[in-house]
């Protein structure tokens, strides 16, 4: 396990050194990201898919073992997986992808971003990366994509792990009430919104120094238009019966992990996913919000590793 508790201290030292040397907040942010990627054993890369740039992270040192593909959620990016990936790259080949419209990948306002559209994009990306069979992990929107991908391309999925997935909203959440009132904490539009987003989405907030948060907020504000566009494209996906019917066709083992304090998507929707997906099991994490891979990365990685190695074994929150 490469990631250690020295990271917050090192981040502080990076910031202090940056301030003393006159570095900008952007330079401090980039230095911190380089350190986190290195600690996770990952390096950034890009590939052209259908004439569009796709950014991703992959192992610095590749293995002969299995491959894990990680799909982030709405308005997020590949860096969301760094702390969890740090627990896995010693054994697995990890690919964390910036989905189209996100991160450093192309952001086209005239492109379709429905869940089924994104499943097609992911398949094209895996083709371009020459990844034939993978373990796929997705959070939120990425969880819905993972579930539908597993149903659509069963021969390419060894296991699927859904972390607080979108796609089914039978039980309303706090977010639904806010959106109905015309508020959306997931779309950052002005200074101060990013902190509200973090507070809303995460129950266990990791240490992130102010200069880094500041740059992340700037990026989120700059992405307001594309994020608003994508949100409108995926907003009603959880009310489409086709999605529920499709996931009944998943053949691979599926692990559903949900934070009980998720304010974005109600954790009780885990029961609906579990009832629909034939070979599935669920784990509810008390004290965790919408992003287990950020909030409890070691615990989430441990469950994933156990599930990949023994998919027929009952996985619990304290899996070892």
Kinemage of the C-alpha trace (Angstrom):
@kinemage 1
@onewidth
@group {chain A} dominant
@subgroup {mainchain}
@vectorlist {calphas} color= white
{ca unk a 1} P 0.000 0.000 0.000
{ca unk a 2} L 1.751 3.115 -1.205
{ca unk a 3} L -0.522 5.774 0.226
{ca unk a 4} L 0.363 6.768 3.793
{ca unk a 5} L -0.787 9.147 6.474
{ca unk a 6} L 2.175 11.399 5.732
{ca unk a 7} L 0.302 12.862 2.768
{ca unk a 8} L -1.408 15.738 4.675
{ca unk a 9} L 1.941 16.731 6.205
{ca unk a 10} L 3.669 16.546 2.848
{ca unk a 11} L 0.885 18.601 1.272
{ca unk a 12} L 1.430 21.282 3.902
{ca unk a 13} L 5.163 21.232 3.233
{ca unk a 14} L 4.536 21.533 -0.520
{ca unk a 15} L 2.310 24.535 0.062
{ca unk a 16} L 4.756 26.172 2.449
{ca unk a 17} L 7.623 25.659 0.008
{ca unk a 18} L 5.476 26.979 -2.826
{ca unk a 19} L 4.477 30.098 -0.948
{ca unk a 20} L 8.053 30.800 0.098
{ca unk a 21} L 9.298 30.384 -3.475
{ca unk a 22} L 6.530 32.513 -4.952
{ca unk a 23} L 4.704 29.655 -6.697
{ca unk a 24} L 1.126 30.264 -7.804
{ca unk a 25} L -1.832 28.320 -6.430
{ca unk a 26} L -2.004 26.476 -9.772
{ca unk a 27} L 1.637 25.411 -9.463
{ca unk a 28} L 1.066 24.245 -5.894
{ca unk a 29} L -1.989 22.286 -7.037
{ca unk a 30} L -0.074 20.632 -9.864
{ca unk a 31} L 2.794 19.707 -7.515
{ca unk a 32} L 0.352 18.148 -5.042
{ca unk a 33} L -1.373 16.179 -7.814
{ca unk a 34} L 1.970 14.919 -9.118
{ca unk a 35} L 2.828 13.708 -5.637
{ca unk a 36} L -0.527 11.979 -5.154
{ca unk a 37} L -0.291 10.272 -8.538
{ca unk a 38} L 3.240 9.119 -7.785
{ca unk a 39} L 2.168 7.841 -4.355
{ca unk a 40} L -0.598 5.861 -6.043
{ca unk a 41} L 1.805 4.399 -8.615
{ca unk a 42} L -0.087 6.066 -11.463
{ca unk a 43} L 0.936 8.251 -14.394
{ca unk a 44} L -1.239 10.491 -16.625
{ca unk a 45} L -1.760 9.762 -20.295
{ca unk a 46} L -4.092 10.610 -23.175
{ca unk a 47} L -5.505 8.759 -26.135
{ca unk a 48} L -7.543 9.873 -29.146
{ca unk a 49} L -10.925 8.180 -29.475
{ca unk a 50} L -13.119 9.110 -32.427
{ca unk a 51} L -11.009 12.227 -32.904
{ca unk a 52} L -11.491 13.392 -29.303
{ca unk a 53} L -8.960 13.475 -26.482
{ca unk a 54} L -9.528 11.139 -23.552
{ca unk a 55} L -7.340 11.607 -20.484
{ca unk a 56} L -6.649 8.763 -18.070
{ca unk a 57} L -4.310 7.432 -15.416
{ca unk a 58} L -2.625 4.049 -15.551
{ca unk a 59} L 0.007 2.109 -13.631
{ca unk a 60} L 3.538 3.342 -13.854
{ca unk a 61} L 4.574 -0.306 -13.527
{ca unk a 62} L 2.229 -2.739 -15.266
{ca unk a 63} L 1.514 -6.255 -13.967
{ca unk a 64} L 0.546 -9.579 -15.466
{ca unk a 65} L -2.545 -9.536 -13.258
{ca unk a 66} L -6.110 -8.353 -13.786
{ca unk a 67} L -7.177 -4.889 -14.874
{ca unk a 68} L -9.476 -2.542 -12.969
{ca unk a 69} L -11.215 0.296 -14.828
{ca unk a 70} L -12.538 3.152 -12.662
{ca unk a 71} L -15.332 5.498 -13.765
{ca unk a 72} L -15.944 8.662 -11.754
{ca unk a 73} L -19.241 10.420 -11.119
{ca unk a 74} L -20.906 13.529 -12.499
{ca unk a 75} L -18.771 16.707 -12.434
{ca unk a 76} L -15.851 14.673 -11.039
{ca unk a 77} L -12.652 13.361 -12.621
{ca unk a 78} L -10.060 10.591 -12.582
{ca unk a 79} L -8.214 12.097 -9.590
{ca unk a 80} L -11.153 11.085 -7.368
{ca unk a 81} L -9.715 7.557 -7.433
{ca unk a 82} L -6.124 8.330 -6.389
{ca unk a 83} L -6.305 7.387 -2.716
{ca unk a 84} L -8.228 4.186 -3.373
{ca unk a 85} L -6.044 3.240 -6.352
{ca unk a 86} L -2.964 3.571 -4.145
{ca unk a 87} L -4.172 0.458 -2.321
{ca unk a 88} L -4.524 -1.565 -5.528
{ca unk a 89} L -1.746 -0.766 -8.006
{ca unk a 90} L 0.649 -3.136 -6.251
{ca unk a 91} L -1.395 -6.048 -7.623
{ca unk a 92} L -3.686 -4.781 -10.385
{ca unk a 93} L -3.400 -2.704 -13.529
{ca unk a 94} L -5.564 0.332 -12.791
{ca unk a 95} L -7.070 2.646 -15.402
{ca unk a 96} L -8.888 5.721 -14.063
{ca unk a 97} L -10.597 7.479 -16.958
{ca unk a 98} L -11.769 11.052 -17.413
{ca unk a 99} L -15.142 10.419 -19.012
{ca unk a 100} L -16.046 12.629 -21.999
{ca unk a 101} L -17.021 16.098 -20.819
{ca unk a 102} L -14.987 15.758 -17.624
{ca unk a 103} L -11.496 16.386 -16.306
{ca unk a 104} L -8.891 16.781 -19.018
{ca unk a 105} L -10.947 14.971 -21.672
{ca unk a 106} L -12.706 16.823 -24.482
{ca unk a 107} L -15.745 18.852 -23.402
{ca unk a 108} L -18.195 19.083 -26.288
{ca unk a 109} L -21.453 20.905 -25.582
{ca unk a 110} L -23.047 19.424 -28.706
{ca unk a 111} L -22.433 15.818 -27.637
{ca unk a 112} L -24.975 13.434 -26.072
{ca unk a 113} L -24.236 12.437 -22.468
{ca unk a 114} L -27.091 10.140 -21.551
{ca unk a 115} L -26.103 7.013 -19.627
{ca unk a 116} L -26.532 4.759 -22.669
{ca unk a 117} L -24.496 7.204 -24.797
{ca unk a 118} L -21.698 7.123 -22.243
{ca unk a 119} L -21.730 3.326 -22.197
{ca unk a 120} L -20.912 3.472 -25.909
{ca unk a 121} L -18.116 5.970 -25.291
{ca unk a 122} L -16.614 3.760 -22.594
{ca unk a 123} L -16.666 0.774 -24.921
{ca unk a 124} L -14.824 2.798 -27.569
{ca unk a 125} L -12.266 3.866 -24.951
{ca unk a 126} L -11.646 0.280 -23.834
{ca unk a 127} L -11.239 -0.728 -27.472
{ca unk a 128} L -8.695 2.047 -27.998
{ca unk a 129} L -6.817 0.977 -24.852
{ca unk a 130} L -7.001 -2.664 -25.993
{ca unk a 131} L -8.636 -3.775 -22.747
{ca unk a 132} L -10.695 -6.874 -23.434
{ca unk a 133} L -11.825 -8.111 -20.003
{ca unk a 134} L -11.838 -5.912 -16.930
{ca unk a 135} L -13.144 -5.430 -13.428
{ca unk a 136} L -15.146 -2.196 -13.627
{ca unk a 137} L -15.790 0.147 -10.705
{ca unk a 138} L -18.045 3.180 -10.949
{ca unk a 139} L -19.248 5.880 -8.584
{ca unk a 140} L -22.566 7.733 -8.931
{ca unk a 141} L -23.023 8.456 -12.667
{ca unk a 142} L -20.040 6.157 -13.261
{ca unk a 143} L -21.873 3.480 -11.275
{ca unk a 144} L -24.880 3.700 -13.585
{ca unk a 145} L -22.562 3.507 -16.587
{ca unk a 146} L -20.813 0.479 -15.058
{ca unk a 147} L -24.099 -1.333 -14.427
{ca unk a 148} L -25.446 -0.696 -17.927
{ca unk a 149} L -22.069 -1.523 -19.477
{ca unk a 150} L -22.037 -4.878 -17.672
{ca unk a 151} L -25.506 -5.605 -19.042
{ca unk a 152} L -24.652 -4.456 -22.577
{ca unk a 153} L -21.187 -6.001 -22.919
{ca unk a 154} L -21.262 -9.034 -20.602
{ca unk a 155} L -18.232 -10.709 -22.176
{ca unk a 156} L -15.976 -7.792 -21.223
{ca unk a 157} L -16.800 -7.603 -17.505
{ca unk a 158} L -15.319 -9.954 -14.917
{ca unk a 159} L -16.868 -8.178 -11.940
{ca unk a 160} L -18.701 -4.882 -11.503
{ca unk a 161} L -18.602 -2.744 -8.366
{ca unk a 162} L -21.140 0.049 -7.945
{ca unk a 163} L -20.360 2.790 -5.413
{ca unk a 164} L -23.503 4.828 -4.617
{ca unk a 165} L -24.649 4.392 -8.231
{ca unk a 166} L -27.059 6.622 -10.111
{ca unk a 167} L -29.604 5.063 -12.442
{ca unk a 168} L -32.411 4.309 -9.978
{ca unk a 169} L -34.107 6.940 -7.804
{ca unk a 170} L -37.043 5.036 -6.341
{ca unk a 171} L -36.249 6.542 -2.951
{ca unk a 172} L -35.837 10.303 -3.002
{ca unk a 173} L -32.781 12.015 -1.559
{ca unk a 174} L -32.027 15.470 -0.230
{ca unk a 175} L -30.695 16.377 -3.683
{ca unk a 176} L -34.035 15.651 -5.354
{ca unk a 177} L -35.801 18.088 -3.049
{ca unk a 178} L -33.235 20.808 -3.735
{ca unk a 179} L -33.354 20.329 -7.524
{ca unk a 180} L -37.151 20.550 -7.458
{ca unk a 181} L -36.743 23.912 -5.701
{ca unk a 182} L -34.361 25.108 -8.429
{ca unk a 183} L -31.158 24.517 -6.472
{ca unk a 184} L -28.381 22.137 -7.480
{ca unk a 185} L -25.395 21.843 -5.121
{ca unk a 186} L -23.625 19.560 -7.622
{ca unk a 187} L -23.170 22.326 -10.215
{ca unk a 188} L -20.658 24.969 -9.113
{ca unk a 189} L -21.295 28.422 -10.568
{ca unk a 190} L -19.699 30.957 -8.209
{ca unk a 191} L -17.111 31.260 -5.413
{ca unk a 192} L -18.221 29.450 -2.298
{ca unk a 193} L -20.237 26.816 -4.199
{ca unk a 194} L -17.424 24.268 -4.241
{ca unk a 195} L -17.174 24.130 -0.453
{ca unk a 196} L -20.947 23.658 -0.303
{ca unk a 197} L -20.656 20.828 -2.838
{ca unk a 198} L -18.019 19.046 -0.766
{ca unk a 199} L -20.038 19.482 2.430
{ca unk a 200} L -23.145 18.145 0.698
{ca unk a 201} L -21.591 15.163 -1.074
{ca unk a 202} L -19.153 13.910 1.554
{ca unk a 203} L -19.828 12.855 5.119
{ca unk a 204} L -16.160 12.131 5.840
{ca unk a 205} L -14.187 14.967 4.266
{ca unk a 206} L -10.492 14.273 3.608
{ca unk a 207} L -7.856 16.864 4.416
{ca unk a 208} L -7.375 19.158 1.411
{ca unk a 209} L -5.340 22.376 1.901
{ca unk a 210} L -6.947 25.695 0.921
{ca unk a 211} L -4.792 26.496 -2.153
{ca unk a 212} L -5.740 23.125 -3.668
{ca unk a 213} L -9.451 23.622 -2.925
{ca unk a 214} L -9.185 27.071 -4.479
{ca unk a 215} L -7.887 25.701 -7.784
{ca unk a 216} L -10.493 22.926 -7.757
{ca unk a 217} L -13.201 25.557 -7.328
{ca unk a 218} L -11.827 27.592 -10.232
{ca unk a 219} L -11.900 24.498 -12.435
{ca unk a 220} L -15.472 23.694 -11.391
{ca unk a 221} L -16.658 27.236 -12.148
{ca unk a 222} L -14.963 27.090 -15.560
{ca unk a 223} L -16.829 23.820 -16.249
{ca unk a 224} L -20.239 25.223 -15.268
{ca unk a 225} L -21.685 25.156 -18.791
{ca unk a 226} L -20.649 21.580 -19.617
{ca unk a 227} L -21.681 20.337 -16.167
{ca unk a 228} L -25.098 21.937 -16.496
{ca unk a 229} L -25.478 20.351 -19.934
{ca unk a 230} L -24.488 16.867 -18.711
{ca unk a 231} L -26.731 17.108 -15.650
{ca unk a 232} L -29.744 17.848 -17.822
{ca unk a 233} L -28.820 14.869 -20.035
{ca unk a 234} L -28.628 12.396 -17.151
{ca unk a 235} L -31.229 13.934 -14.807
{ca unk a 236} L -34.116 11.689 -15.771
{ca unk a 237} L -32.105 8.489 -16.241
{ca unk a 238} L -33.242 7.154 -12.882
{ca unk a 239} L -36.871 7.230 -13.918
{ca unk a 240} L -36.487 5.215 -17.111
{ca unk a 241} L -37.755 1.623 -16.836
{ca unk a 242} L -35.351 0.538 -19.586
{ca unk a 243} L -32.401 0.921 -17.219
{ca unk a 244} L -33.989 -1.271 -14.547
{ca unk a 245} L -34.929 -3.900 -17.100
{ca unk a 246} L -31.448 -3.882 -18.644
{ca unk a 247} L -29.510 -4.485 -15.423
{ca unk a 248} L -31.444 -7.717 -14.912
{ca unk a 249} L -29.293 -9.074 -17.778
{ca unk a 250} L -25.989 -8.613 -15.949
{ca unk a 251} L -24.161 -11.931 -15.758
{ca unk a 252} L -21.046 -10.878 -13.858
{ca unk a 253} L -20.874 -10.809 -10.051
{ca unk a 254} L -21.816 -7.343 -8.769
{ca unk a 255} L -20.900 -5.629 -5.504
{ca unk a 256} L -23.039 -2.664 -4.455
{ca unk a 257} L -21.464 -0.385 -1.844
{ca unk a 258} L -23.398 2.589 -0.486
{ca unk a 259} L -22.765 5.271 2.105
{ca unk a 260} L -25.703 5.405 4.503
{ca unk a 261} L -25.373 9.188 4.862
{ca unk a 262} L -25.514 9.774 1.088
{ca unk a 263} L -27.457 13.006 0.486
{ca unk a 264} L -27.082 12.801 -3.307
{ca unk a 265} L -28.758 9.409 -3.879
{ca unk a 266} L -30.710 7.655 -1.122
{ca unk a 267} L -28.902 4.534 0.091
{ca unk a 268} L -32.176 2.583 0.161
{ca unk a 269} L -31.965 2.415 -3.641
{ca unk a 270} L -29.319 -0.263 -3.023
{ca unk a 271} L -32.197 -2.643 -2.324
{ca unk a 272} L -33.658 -1.972 -5.766
{ca unk a 273} L -30.324 -2.563 -7.503
{ca unk a 274} L -29.771 -5.738 -5.488
{ca unk a 275} L -33.244 -7.087 -6.279
{ca unk a 276} L -32.803 -6.425 -10.006
{ca unk a 277} L -29.246 -7.705 -10.509
{ca unk a 278} L -29.059 -11.536 -10.343
{ca unk a 279} L -25.595 -12.151 -8.875
{ca unk a 280} L -25.280 -9.162 -6.579
{ca unk a 281} L -24.658 -8.321 -2.961
{ca unk a 282} L -24.696 -5.034 -1.096
{ca unk a 283} L -22.747 -3.401 1.716
{ca unk a 284} L -24.018 -0.285 3.501
{ca unk a 285} L -21.333 1.874 5.107
{ca unk a 286} L -22.428 3.788 8.175
{ca unk a 287} L -20.985 7.285 8.537
{ca unk a 288} L -20.116 7.542 4.830
{ca unk a 289} L -21.619 9.833 2.184
{ca unk a 290} L -21.691 9.734 -1.603
{ca unk a 291} L -18.070 8.836 -2.405
{ca unk a 292} L -16.641 5.868 -0.465
{ca unk a 293} L -13.457 5.848 -2.573
{ca unk a 294} L -12.661 9.338 -1.276
{ca unk a 295} L -14.088 9.079 2.239
{ca unk a 296} L -12.876 5.582 3.193
{ca unk a 297} L -10.413 4.647 0.420
{ca unk a 298} L -8.581 1.868 2.272
{ca unk a 299} L -11.792 0.200 3.407
{ca unk a 300} L -13.321 0.431 -0.063
{ca unk a 301} L -10.175 -0.947 -1.700
{ca unk a 302} L -10.090 -3.836 0.768
{ca unk a 303} L -13.675 -4.791 -0.068
{ca unk a 304} L -12.968 -4.522 -3.787
{ca unk a 305} L -9.840 -6.652 -3.560
{ca unk a 306} L -11.684 -9.342 -1.610
{ca unk a 307} L -14.577 -9.257 -4.087
{ca unk a 308} L -12.302 -9.564 -7.122
{ca unk a 309} L -10.398 -12.459 -5.576
{ca unk a 310} L -13.461 -14.268 -4.187
{ca unk a 311} L -16.623 -12.961 -5.882
{ca unk a 312} L -18.791 -15.695 -4.356
{ca unk a 313} L -17.790 -14.762 -0.818
{ca unk a 314} L -20.049 -12.530 1.244
{ca unk a 315} L -18.348 -9.128 1.500
{ca unk a 316} L -18.775 -7.110 4.670
{ca unk a 317} L -17.780 -3.580 5.663
{ca unk a 318} L -14.931 -4.984 7.734
{ca unk a 319} L -13.645 -7.357 4.995
{ca unk a 320} L -9.969 -8.184 5.423
